[in-house]
Amino acid sequence: MAPPASQPVVLIVEDEASQREVLAYNLEAEGFGVAKAVNGEEALMLVQESAPDLIVLDWMLPNVSGIEVCRQLKTRSETRNVPIIMLSARSEEVDRVRGLETGADDYVIKPYSVVELMARVRSQLRRTRPATVGEVLEFDGITLDAESHKVFRDGNPLKLGPTEFRLLSTFMEKPGRVWSREQLLDRVWGRDIYVDTRTVDVHIGRLRKALCQHGGDDPVRTVRGAGYALG
């Protein structure tokens, strides 16, 4: 079953089944969607098919090591900004430095506290997907409170449908970024749900109407041949 749309997806890359399932259980309990890979090759394939929002990556993997997976993902433009938390039994400073210099955003030594690891996951997602961890987003007079599910523009409350709310949340996490229709379908409707790309245009129209219900300029920009952006 696909995770609910806009739910952050965490990819666990861990060859030990017990560790993998403990991580999956705790991430799902925190409200995250979970994908799993048992080795480096599978991880690289899954990320190429659909990039997750964060990767928890074990260093010691068969065949392709976690450090090599990290290196490859951080050299690709399409996955460079996906946060990677490296898990390793290597506790020496030189190993930690090597992991971070390869591109890992955080380094956690085994055995680790699951509670601490969940906090580190939230910390990384706060940087890349702030709305999904309850942050209040603001842009050009628009305020979006993900926890209370409320939106204001210049102090006026706005009425948005659930899909329009998720669209706006996506836009406000990265103002100025141009999102293609396909990217918006993945982020807002879900990776495994088939929806015609023209549906995106319909909901963008509804979002524009909602944002301008008390007046003001339309903040959603159409980029011909590319998609849509906020601002």
Buried (B, 14 or more C-beta within 10 A) or exposed (E): EEBEBBBBBBBBBBBEEEBBEBBBEBBEEBEBBBBBBBBBBBBBEBBEEEBBBBBBBBBBBEEBBBBBBBBBBBEEEEBEEBBBBBBBEBEEEEBBEBBBEBBBBBBBBBEBEEEEBBEBBBBBBBEBBBBBBEBEBEBEEBBBBBEEEBBBBEEEEBEBEEBBBBBBBBBBBBBEBBBBBEBBBBBBBBBEEEBEEEBBEEBBEBBBEBBBBEEBEEBBEBEEEEBBBBE
